[in-house]
Amino acid sequence: MQAREEAAKSFDPEAIAPLLLAWYDTNARRLPWRRLPGEERQDPYRVWLSEVMLQQTTVAAVGPYYSKFTEVWPTVGDLAAADDADVMAAWAGLGYYARARNLLACARAVAARGGNFPDTEAGLRELPGLGEYTAAAVAAIAFGRRAVVVDANVERVVARLFAIDEPLPAGKAAIRFAAGQVTPEERAGDFAQGMMDLGATICTARSPRCMLCPLREGCRGYAQGSPERLPVKAAKKAKPVRTGRVYWVERDGKVLLVRRPGRGMLGGMRALPDDGWSAKGDGADALAGDWRAGGIVRHGFTHFDLELQLMLSVQPQAVSLPQGEWWPVETIEAAGLPTVFAKAARLVVAGRTD
């Protein structure tokens, strides 16, 4: 063990990039939004779109959404000209809906400057909704700029390579600094994608496949014998549970849908009426009428869990209704409801077919 640790400590960090790039040239994952090593660089629009979609979301989940968006809106100009409601409906199910609002704002900002994305990290940071990670990823992958790209996969690889054991989130600064030490001047985009692929397929959160890793000899985490313990994460806090009510109001085979306010949770999305629940508190604004209970809808958000009592009213006679649109129940899946409301709709429909 000691010999392994000494070898890792003496390993030249500059050797990391050539080893990783050689591995990536052979093992790069084939993804809908990716150009493989040696191919022409990807369209910045598609790099940006995929990176926004991939935030807090898995590759498997993003694939169908990416395909739909690029089919309906093949250019950034097409997306900029799209109706907000159509984009929000197409995004439904991906979660973190502020990303969709930022997506539109950014597309319109790019369209306003002639449809061209800035080709530097600093320029990209000036666009709406582009944070440190996304700007670096687009600069490196789409434009070949040297940029330090650190997502969750890269974070894990680098923490293990350098045995950085400072708990997250405080340890992020040290991990980013270390990532900068191994990021090459040339092929920075391939290097970033190679690190992502290594983290996704070899240097996994659990049971890393160290014997297949091209960086094993220089990995201090491996040398210490327990790479899976890195990065060290702070203990999770118990999430609060919020409660509320969601209303299914049906007339003549159509259900009432409302449009949520532009700002706030699930902003701008079609939804079923509810009683005003939020991340900060339970629902309180009950909708007057003659209701019957239809079951409980449970959904987990990032910072809280939600339990909604589903309330049903079919052919209501005395219900004070909010303004909205009447949507055919038989095509409710096409309404683009956020997941929590789609769950409520499925609960109603399933109750009719059981």
C-alpha positions as CSV (number, residue, x, y, z in Angstrom):
1,M,0.0,0.0,0.0
2,Q,2.8,2.4,0.9
3,A,4.5,1.8,-2.5
4,R,1.3,2.5,-4.3
5,E,0.8,5.8,-2.4
6,E,4.4,6.9,-3.2
7,A,3.9,6.1,-6.9
8,A,0.7,8.1,-7.0
9,K,2.3,11.1,-5.2
10,S,5.2,11.1,-7.7
11,F,2.9,10.9,-10.7
12,D,3.1,13.9,-13.1
13,P,-0.3,15.6,-13.3
14,E,0.6,16.6,-16.9
15,A,0.4,12.9,-17.8
16,I,-3.4,12.9,-17.0
17,A,-4.6,14.6,-20.1
18,P,-2.7,12.3,-22.7
19,L,-3.8,9.2,-20.9
20,L,-7.4,10.3,-20.6
21,L,-7.6,11.5,-24.2
22,A,-6.2,8.3,-25.5
23,W,-8.9,6.4,-23.5
24,Y,-11.6,8.8,-24.7
25,D,-10.6,8.3,-28.4
26,T,-11.5,4.7,-28.1
27,N,-14.3,4.7,-25.5
28,A,-16.3,7.9,-26.1
29,R,-20.0,7.4,-25.5
30,R,-22.3,7.9,-28.5
31,L,-24.8,10.5,-27.5
32,P,-27.3,12.4,-29.6
33,W,-25.7,15.8,-29.0
34,R,-22.1,14.7,-29.3
35,R,-19.5,14.8,-32.1
36,L,-17.0,12.0,-31.6
37,P,-13.2,12.6,-31.5
38,G,-11.9,13.7,-34.8
39,E,-15.3,14.9,-36.1
40,E,-16.3,18.5,-36.8
41,R,-17.2,20.5,-33.7
42,Q,-20.8,20.4,-32.6
43,D,-23.2,23.3,-33.3
44,P,-23.0,25.6,-30.2
45,Y,-26.8,25.7,-30.0
46,R,-27.0,22.0,-29.6
47,V,-24.1,21.9,-27.1
48,W,-25.8,24.6,-25.0
49,L,-29.2,23.0,-25.3
50,S,-27.9,19.6,-24.2
51,E,-25.9,21.0,-21.3
52,V,-28.9,22.9,-19.9
53,M,-31.0,19.8,-20.2
54,L,-28.4,17.6,-18.5
55,Q,-28.2,19.8,-15.3
56,Q,-29.6,17.7,-12.4
57,T,-30.9,15.2,-14.9
58,T,-29.6,11.8,-16.3
59,V,-28.4,11.2,-19.8
60,A,-31.2,8.6,-20.3
61,A,-33.9,11.0,-19.3
62,V,-32.6,13.8,-21.5
63,G,-32.4,11.9,-24.8
64,P,-36.1,12.0,-25.8
65,Y,-36.4,15.7,-24.8
66,Y,-33.3,16.7,-26.8
67,S,-34.6,14.9,-29.8
68,K,-38.0,16.6,-29.6
69,F,-36.6,20.0,-29.1
70,T,-34.1,19.8,-32.0
71,E,-36.8,18.4,-34.3
72,V,-39.4,21.2,-33.4
73,W,-36.8,24.0,-32.9
74,P,-33.7,23.0,-35.0
75,T,-31.9,26.4,-34.6
76,V,-31.6,28.9,-31.8
77,G,-33.6,31.3,-33.9
78,D,-36.5,28.8,-34.1
79,L,-36.4,28.4,-30.3
80,A,-36.3,32.2,-29.8
81,A,-39.4,32.6,-31.9
82,A,-41.3,29.8,-30.1
83,D,-44.4,30.4,-27.9
84,D,-43.5,30.3,-24.2
85,A,-46.3,27.9,-23.5
86,D,-45.2,25.4,-26.2
87,V,-41.7,25.3,-24.8
88,M,-42.8,24.9,-21.2
89,A,-45.1,22.1,-22.3
90,A,-42.3,20.4,-24.2
91,W,-40.1,20.7,-21.1
92,A,-42.7,19.1,-18.8
93,G,-41.3,16.2,-16.9
94,L,-37.6,17.3,-17.0
95,G,-38.0,19.3,-13.8
96,Y,-36.2,22.4,-12.6
97,Y,-38.5,24.5,-14.7
98,A,-36.5,27.7,-14.2
99,R,-34.1,26.1,-16.8
100,A,-36.8,26.3,-19.4
101,R,-37.5,29.9,-18.7
102,N,-33.8,30.7,-18.9
103,L,-33.6,28.7,-22.1
104,L,-36.0,31.0,-23.8
105,A,-34.4,34.1,-22.4
106,C,-31.0,33.0,-23.6
107,A,-32.2,31.9,-27.0
108,R,-33.8,35.4,-27.5
109,A,-30.6,37.1,-26.4
110,V,-28.6,35.1,-28.9
111,A,-31.1,35.7,-31.6
112,A,-30.9,39.5,-30.9
113,R,-27.1,39.3,-31.6
114,G,-27.6,37.7,-35.0
115,G,-28.1,34.1,-33.8
116,N,-24.4,33.6,-32.9
117,F,-23.2,32.5,-29.5
118,P,-20.2,34.2,-28.0
119,D,-17.2,32.0,-28.5
120,T,-15.4,32.7,-25.2
121,E,-16.2,31.6,-21.6
122,A,-16.5,35.3,-20.5
123,G,-18.8,36.2,-23.3
124,L,-21.0,33.2,-22.7
125,R,-21.3,34.1,-19.0
126,E,-23.1,37.3,-20.0
127,L,-26.0,35.4,-21.5
128,P,-29.1,34.8,-19.4
129,G,-29.0,31.6,-17.4
130,L,-25.4,30.6,-18.2
131,G,-23.5,29.9,-15.0
132,E,-19.9,28.9,-14.5
133,Y,-20.3,25.3,-15.6
134,T,-22.5,25.8,-18.7
135,A,-20.3,28.6,-20.0
136,A,-17.2,26.6,-19.6
137,A,-18.7,23.5,-21.2
138,V,-20.0,25.4,-24.3
139,A,-16.7,27.3,-24.6
140,A,-14.7,24.0,-24.5
141,I,-16.9,21.6,-26.4
142,A,-18.3,24.0,-29.1
143,F,-15.5,26.4,-29.6
144,G,-12.4,24.5,-28.5
145,R,-11.4,27.0,-25.8
146,R,-9.5,25.9,-22.8
147,A,-12.0,26.0,-20.0
148,V,-12.2,24.1,-16.7
149,V,-15.4,22.1,-16.9
150,V,-16.5,20.5,-13.6
151,D,-19.8,18.6,-13.4
152,A,-20.7,16.0,-10.8
153,N,-18.8,13.3,-12.7
154,V,-15.7,15.4,-13.1
155,E,-15.9,16.4,-9.5
156,R,-15.9,12.8,-8.4
157,V,-12.9,11.9,-10.7
158,V,-10.8,14.8,-9.6
159,A,-11.6,14.3,-5.9
160,R,-10.3,10.8,-6.1
161,L,-7.3,11.6,-8.3
162,F,-6.0,14.1,-5.8
163,A,-7.6,12.5,-2.7
164,I,-9.4,15.7,-1.8
165,D,-11.3,14.9,1.4
166,E,-12.6,18.3,2.4
167,P,-16.4,17.7,2.6
168,L,-18.6,19.2,-0.1
169,P,-19.7,21.9,-0.7
170,A,-16.6,23.5,0.9
171,G,-14.3,21.2,-1.0
172,K,-15.6,22.3,-4.4
173,A,-13.0,25.1,-4.6
174,A,-10.1,22.7,-4.1
175,I,-11.6,20.3,-6.7
176,R,-11.9,23.0,-9.2
177,F,-8.4,24.2,-8.7
178,A,-7.1,20.6,-9.1
179,A,-9.2,20.2,-12.3
180,G,-7.5,23.3,-13.6
181,Q,-4.1,21.7,-13.0
182,V,-4.9,18.8,-15.4
183,T,-7.0,20.5,-18.1
184,P,-4.9,20.8,-21.3
185,E,-4.6,23.7,-23.6
186,E,-5.5,21.6,-26.6
187,R,-8.6,19.4,-27.0
188,A,-10.1,20.9,-23.8
189,G,-13.6,19.9,-25.0
190,D,-12.6,16.3,-25.6
191,F,-10.9,16.3,-22.2
192,A,-14.0,17.5,-20.5
193,Q,-16.2,15.0,-22.2
194,G,-13.7,12.2,-21.5
195,M,-13.7,13.1,-17.7
196,M,-17.5,13.0,-17.8
197,D,-17.5,9.6,-19.5
198,L,-14.9,8.3,-17.1
199,G,-17.0,9.3,-14.1
200,A,-20.2,7.9,-15.7
201,T,-18.8,4.5,-16.7
202,I,-15.6,3.7,-14.7
203,C,-15.2,6.1,-11.7
204,T,-18.7,5.6,-10.6
205,A,-20.1,6.7,-7.2
206,R,-20.4,3.2,-6.0
207,S,-18.1,0.3,-6.8
208,P,-15.7,2.1,-9.1
209,R,-14.0,-0.1,-11.7
210,C,-10.5,0.9,-10.9
211,M,-8.8,-1.9,-12.8
212,L,-10.2,-0.5,-16.0
213,C,-9.3,3.1,-15.3
214,P,-6.6,4.7,-17.5
215,L,-5.7,7.0,-14.6
216,R,-5.3,4.4,-11.9
217,E,-1.5,4.7,-11.5
218,G,-1.7,8.3,-10.7
219,C,-4.9,8.2,-8.6
220,R,-4.2,9.0,-4.9
221,G,-7.7,7.8,-3.9
222,Y,-7.0,4.4,-5.4
223,A,-3.5,4.3,-3.8
224,Q,-5.1,4.9,-0.4
225,G,-7.4,1.9,-0.9
226,S,-10.8,3.5,-0.7
227,P,-11.6,5.7,-3.6
228,E,-15.4,5.2,-3.2
229,R,-15.3,7.3,-0.1
230,L,-14.5,10.4,-2.2
231,P,-15.8,13.0,-2.6
232,V,-16.9,13.4,1.0
233,K,-20.4,14.8,1.2
234,A,-22.0,16.6,4.1
235,A,-24.7,14.7,5.9
236,K,-28.1,15.2,4.3
237,K,-30.7,17.2,6.2
238,A,-34.2,15.7,6.4
239,K,-36.5,17.4,3.9
240,P,-39.6,19.0,5.2
241,V,-43.0,17.7,4.0
242,R,-45.5,20.2,2.6
243,T,-49.1,19.4,2.2
244,G,-51.9,20.8,0.0
245,R,-54.8,20.1,-2.2
246,V,-55.1,19.7,-6.0
247,Y,-58.4,20.0,-7.7
248,W,-59.8,17.9,-10.7
249,V,-62.7,19.9,-12.1
250,E,-64.4,18.1,-15.0
251,R,-67.2,19.0,-17.3
252,D,-68.4,17.2,-20.4
253,G,-65.2,15.1,-20.7
254,K,-62.9,18.1,-20.2
255,V,-60.8,19.0,-17.2
256,L,-60.0,22.6,-16.1
257,L,-56.4,23.6,-16.4
258,V,-54.9,26.9,-15.2
259,R,-51.6,28.7,-16.1
260,R,-49.3,29.1,-13.1
261,P,-47.7,32.5,-12.5
262,G,-44.6,33.2,-14.6
263,R,-42.4,33.4,-11.5
264,G,-42.1,30.9,-8.7
265,M,-42.4,27.1,-8.7
266,L,-43.4,25.6,-12.0
267,G,-43.8,29.1,-13.3
268,G,-45.6,29.5,-16.6
269,M,-46.7,25.8,-16.7
270,R,-50.2,24.4,-17.4
271,A,-51.4,22.8,-14.2
272,L,-54.5,21.7,-12.3
273,P,-55.9,24.2,-9.8
274,D,-54.4,23.9,-6.3
275,D,-54.6,25.6,-2.9
276,G,-51.4,27.6,-3.1
277,W,-48.9,25.2,-1.6
278,S,-45.3,26.2,-2.0
279,A,-41.8,25.3,-1.0
280,K,-42.2,27.5,2.1
281,G,-45.5,26.3,3.4
282,D,-48.7,24.3,3.1
283,G,-51.7,25.1,1.0
284,A,-54.3,27.4,2.5
285,D,-56.6,28.8,-0.3
286,A,-59.3,26.1,-0.6
287,L,-61.5,26.1,-3.7
288,A,-65.1,26.3,-2.7
289,G,-67.4,23.6,-4.0
290,D,-68.8,20.1,-3.4
291,W,-65.7,17.8,-3.5
292,R,-64.9,14.2,-2.9
293,A,-61.5,12.8,-2.0
294,G,-59.6,11.1,-4.9
295,G,-56.5,9.9,-3.2
296,I,-53.0,11.2,-2.3
297,V,-50.4,12.4,-4.7
298,R,-46.8,12.4,-3.5
299,H,-43.8,14.0,-5.2
300,G,-40.3,14.9,-4.2
301,F,-38.7,18.2,-5.0
302,T,-35.1,19.2,-4.3
303,H,-35.7,20.8,-1.0
304,F,-39.0,19.4,0.2
305,D,-41.4,16.5,-0.3
306,L,-45.0,17.2,-1.2
307,E,-48.3,15.4,-0.4
308,L,-51.4,16.6,-2.1
309,Q,-54.9,15.5,-1.4
310,L,-56.7,15.1,-4.8
311,M,-60.2,16.6,-4.7
312,L,-62.7,15.6,-7.5
313,S,-65.7,17.4,-8.9
314,V,-67.4,16.0,-12.0
315,Q,-70.1,18.0,-13.7
316,P,-69.9,20.6,-10.9
317,Q,-72.9,22.9,-10.4
318,A,-71.7,25.2,-7.6
319,V,-67.9,25.6,-7.8
320,S,-66.2,29.0,-7.9
321,L,-63.8,28.3,-10.7
322,P,-60.5,30.1,-11.5
323,Q,-59.9,31.2,-15.1
324,G,-58.3,28.6,-17.3
325,E,-58.8,26.3,-20.3
326,W,-60.9,23.1,-20.6
327,W,-58.7,20.3,-21.9
328,P,-60.0,16.9,-23.2
329,V,-59.4,14.3,-20.6
330,E,-58.6,11.7,-23.2
331,T,-55.6,13.7,-24.4
332,I,-54.4,15.0,-20.9
333,E,-51.0,13.4,-21.5
334,A,-50.4,16.0,-24.3
335,A,-51.1,19.0,-22.0
336,G,-47.5,19.1,-20.8
337,L,-48.3,19.1,-17.1
338,P,-45.4,19.2,-14.6
339,T,-44.8,15.8,-13.1
340,V,-46.7,16.4,-9.8
341,F,-49.9,17.3,-11.7
342,A,-49.4,14.6,-14.3
343,K,-49.4,12.2,-11.4
344,A,-52.7,13.5,-10.2
345,A,-54.2,13.2,-13.7
346,R,-53.0,9.6,-14.0
347,L,-54.5,8.8,-10.6
348,V,-57.9,10.0,-11.8
349,V,-57.7,8.2,-15.2
350,A,-56.4,5.0,-13.5
351,G,-59.4,5.1,-11.1
352,R,-61.7,4.8,-14.1
353,T,-60.0,1.8,-15.7
354,D,-59.2,-0.3,-12.7
